[in-house]
């Protein structure tokens, strides 16, 4: 045990003393935050783009304005109450927003009336402006930026122009930018509404009648029957009911991210020690099982260090910014944190993390012991990375239905169980099923550790390489002779 401790301490201190580790530790939350805020930041950072509409009447212009206002209203609803908007439910804030809209208020005014902070709304991307000229030849210099428009932001170029060609009955879109499709999409939706209104007018039906019918629809109120209660005693589903599912998805993704982040240390460190002949020195004083165990423990401690740092960082950030968090968001956050403390979810998550780490960590250790360079490792680690990416794809599917047949079946595959079992815990699977999957995962981990030790011995002690692995699998192919025959 003492030699295992020494190996673990040596590797752990080697990892945490590297500048790259601390840079990654500090920049990972920053990168994740930028990733989540990137769409809003990108939209707010780009300049407002001005467009104009040239037509003989106002039919298309009015339809386009209504479409762009509806788009702004959809964005405002999501920013006002993301959870309710995602669930397509009507919260008090969304009802207040819709009421203000029905009274004729703009999306921005309705957002403020419903209690929203206007500073969090993304900046308006496209702004309509009166046409500087109705002649296309005279309009060209404005579109090319050779002449500027007078706007509230000062002189600005004309980004695009819609020209309703009465001769050809076509909508022409003129712009030098060929990538911005949002404005074209709004124009197509506006034209669709025009044709729909014309068709409804042909049968004496007003569009307002359809909109009133849609707004008067009955909401689907989600209810849940409580244990030991009658159906009549069912209560409405609340955030407390949804919190375990939210936490399970967060835990599953965090587990995947941690394993994906730290196993690379095992691979790179082992390749470096093999290429520098450090194995020979280590094996003179440490037994191979102790060496393998020490390396796994060192990177496990590294993962715990990451978890501790990010936990403290999140707690500190929440403490300092507590006053700026809206009351309803803070309430929902407290509910989620309470769900995260549920031992029925935490214990399977911890077991899954340890077993999942041991499975994939031992595989990457074995892989690294066979390779002298990163180029050699790339020929073998691609299947392992594909295996690790599969659960990430299933997380997106599990958001809609964590108890689907696909998730249930794939959770019995031991290499996927660490991630998918956590997703299924809130659906309350039978206890025997949870224990059976944990047991199967534990047995598989033991088998992988045994095989990884054999491979590690072959690479570290006997100098086996990637070519030996391909030769071994070549012998398994019927009719294929090994290179040494």
WOTA-V14315 format. One record per run of one state. SS is the DSSP state (@ for helix, = for strand, . for the rest). FROM is the first residue (numbers start at 1). LEN is the number of residues. If there is no record, write none. Layout:
BEGIN
ss=SS from=FROM len=LEN
ss=SS from=FROM len=LEN
END
This chain:
BEGIN
ss=. from=1 len=1
ss=@ from=2 len=15
ss=. from=17 len=2
ss=@ from=19 len=27
ss=. from=46 len=3
ss== from=49 len=6
ss=. from=55 len=4
ss=@ from=59 len=22
ss=. from=81 len=1
ss=@ from=82 len=5
ss=. from=87 len=5
ss=@ from=92 len=11
ss=. from=103 len=4
ss=@ from=107 len=7
ss=. from=114 len=4
ss=@ from=118 len=3
ss=. from=121 len=5
ss== from=126 len=3
ss=. from=129 len=7
ss=@ from=136 len=8
ss=. from=144 len=5
ss== from=149 len=3
ss=. from=152 len=2
ss== from=154 len=3
ss=. from=157 len=1
ss== from=158 len=8
ss=. from=166 len=4
ss== from=170 len=6
ss=. from=176 len=6
ss=@ from=182 len=21
ss=. from=203 len=4
ss=@ from=207 len=9
ss=. from=216 len=7
ss== from=223 len=2
ss=. from=225 len=6
ss=@ from=231 len=3
ss=. from=234 len=1
ss== from=235 len=2
ss=. from=237 len=2
ss=@ from=239 len=37
ss=. from=276 len=2
ss=@ from=278 len=6
ss=. from=284 len=4
ss=@ from=288 len=33
ss=. from=321 len=1
ss=@ from=322 len=3
ss=. from=325 len=2
ss=@ from=327 len=14
ss=. from=341 len=2
ss=@ from=343 len=27
ss=. from=370 len=4
ss=@ from=374 len=27
ss=. from=401 len=4
ss=@ from=405 len=6
ss=. from=411 len=3
ss=@ from=414 len=12
ss=. from=426 len=5
ss=@ from=431 len=30
ss=. from=461 len=5
ss=@ from=466 len=11
ss=. from=477 len=9
END
